[in-house]
Amino acid sequence: MQSDPLKNGLVGHWKFAGDARDHSGHENHGRPHGVDFSAPGRSGKPGTAARFNGVDDCIEVKHHPTLSLGNKDFSIATWVRLDEAHDDVIGDIAGKYDPVERRGFNFYVTASSSGYNSHGDSRHLHFGIDNAMEESWRDCGALHPTNTFVSSLTAHDGRLYAAQADALGDGSDSCHVYAYSGGHEWEDCGRVSDDLRQRSAYSLIAHRGHLYCGTGQQDWQAAGPELCNFSHVYRYVGGREWEDLGQVGRNYRILGLASYKGDLYCGTDVSHPQVFPDSGNVFRYAGGQQWEDCGRLGEQVHTFALMVHNGELFGGCMGEIYRYLGDRNWEYLGQPLGNTQVHCLEVYRGDLWAGTWPQGYVLRYHHGQKWENGGVVGERHERTTDPVNEINDLTVHNGSFFAGVIPRGEVCRYEGGRQWRVVRRLLANPDYDPHQLDSWARVPSIAAFDGKLFASTGTCRGCPQERPHHEAGRIYSTQIGRAVSWDRDMGSSWNHVAAVRENDRLRLYLNGHQVACSDSIPASCYNLDTAVPMYLGFGSVDYFSGDMEDVRMYCRALHREDVATLASQSAGDSAW
């Protein structure tokens, strides 16, 4: 009798048929933390899938020699169903990764959340391995010769988009969005607004299958009725066309956008002494060109950052952090460690983190009004009389947690505890002086795309220049270990996903089809052995939010035919 090829090399098989037991014969049984095993699977029958709540549910699989990956081939495959209503970061399908040693693999679903923006609702699939490998950074070009600031980077529908802060001239060359074409090339997707007094394409997000952009004036010192008009939000139609969704309150900058429970939210900033009742508030899109006022974060008139986490919407402003309660109500969550501005929020390893000014604290949220100091990023305080560190972006990619920082234009990596390390200074201004604001440099936006980490640069105020510094207003990329990604929305129905390490390549499959393949990998450099447990439904991004069925781990590379067979199986075919 011929053996079943799908049993060859099987070292873990968690059917989730009412429990987390391993059916491979190797007794790699899972220890559930929470997890609802009564969920219906693809057949619709209760008790055939595991439901993960996205908050604290996961399954821990103790390390065993059969799960030692080393330099060898391996594969992991499963069925997942993701939630339709977006109110949390989706999170990790599986991972066996040591964040201290930066060794292991990560398999997860997430979306872009660059700059001050929350995660979009587009569900992108990522798979990566690392062994603390460092790579050089590659120059990916600039958007416009006189632009000095790239406001936002966002992956949407298989492309990477970049928002331009400004350009010299009458305004016709400013406020554009571009799409990456490879190498140093960027395709002009048009001026977002027909109003030449809207100078900056500021915020970007993917929401309900479309790309949205909030406008404003990047140079906050120039924001006001003398030089610009009130800000709008626009939806990308395609080519070089944008649809005007209307003015959002009486504000001169839309700093952050969020996709939350099916609705589009935006945070506004007036940046001018003349303040109106709807200045600096958060708004929800109501259709057409109408926006519903969702209230103000305390008494603040500057809403910088928005982020979804564990079913809730959070906002950061002038030092204070709030949670949305509905209608026009926000709950105060504190002003941690005396910071005066909260510029970004992100989710890392299941927790909400905040990046601040001027000390450069990165803070981890506990509960109530309690925040933990996660370290200082940026200029050492002894070099300057006053602290001048601002965290412009926080991003997770392939197991690592990154920050983009003022005043020295640096990308930094979290090393655990309160430790951060500079990975690369992307804008090395030779005239830098910690006491001179116009000499400062930023990394405004960091995003994952095509298995790589991209980061943009900017001068402090983003003012256009005839001959900018050669590193200002550019985009750079690097490899963090090796990774592949599917940068299109997976949707909310059941999908079969598989991640494969095969010789010197990583391969990613969706519903039986290969959707990504890495460049050649020096296999000897990627020994993934680590004694940490493997987790299903948890990892470097977040606790998984959704349903999972029939997880399989192999100590070999699945062939295309193997993956296609698994993806074509009817519900209940994994009963052996």
Number of C-alpha atoms within 10 A of each C-alpha: 3 4 7 7 10 14 13 12 17 21 23 25 26 23 25 24 21 15 20 22 19 20 18 20 11 14 15 22 20 21 16 18 12 14 21 18 22 17 21 18 26 20 11 11 13 15 17 24 30 29 27 25 20 25 20 17 20 27 22 20 23 15 15 15 9 15 23 18 20 15 17 19 19 24 23 25 26 22 23 25 21 20 17 13 14 25 25 30 31 28 28 28 33 27 24 28 27 22 19 12 12 20 23 29 26 26 31 28 24 25 28 28 35 31 35 35 31 34 32 33 31 27 27 23 28 27 28 28 27 26 20 17 14 12 13 11 16 14 16 20 18 26 28 23 16 22 27 31 33 33 29 32 31 29 28 26 16 14 14 22 23 29 29 30 33 32 26 16 10 10 17 19 18 28 27 27 29 22 20 19 13 11 10 15 14 20 16 17 20 19 23 30 26 12 15 17 21 27 31 33 32 31 31 37 32 28 22 16 14 15 21 23 28 29 28 30 31 27 18 16 10 16 23 19 13 8 11 18 21 21 29 25 28 23 20 18 13 12 10 15 15 21 15 17 20 16 18 30 24 21 30 29 35 33 30 32 35 32 28 24 16 14 16 22 22 27 34 31 28 27 21 16 7 11 14 13 11 19 25 31 28 30 23 20 18 14 12 9 15 15 21 16 18 21 19 26 28 16 10 16 25 26 31 28 31 32 31 26 24 20 15 16 23 22 32 29 29 21 20 22 26 22 19 19 13 12 10 15 15 20 17 16 19 15 20 22 14 14 17 16 25 32 28 31 36 30 29 23 19 22 16 20 22 27 33 32 23 20 25 26 26 27 23 22 18 12 8 10 14 13 20 15 16 20 18 21 29 27 20 13 14 8 10 12 9 12 18 21 24 29 33 26 31 31 25 24 27 29 27 21 22 22 30 32 31 27 26 26 27 27 26 20 21 21 17 12 10 15 12 20 15 16 17 14 18 25 24 17 18 8 10 15 14 19 14 10 14 16 17 23 28 31 36 29 30 31 25 29 26 19 25 19 21 23 26 32 31 29 30 23 21 27 21 22 14 11 10 15 17 13 22 27 31 26 27 19 20 18 20 22 26 25 30 26 26 24 26 17 20 17 16 14 12 17 19 24 24 29 28 25 27 18 16 16 18 25 24 27 23 21 18 20 16 17 15 21 19 18 12 11 16 12 16 10 13 22 17 21 20 19 16 16 17 24 23 27 31 30 28 26 29 29 32 30 29 20 25 31 26 24 21 23 20 24 20 20 21 25 12 14 11 14 26 19 13 22 21 13 11 10 15 15 10 12 9 8
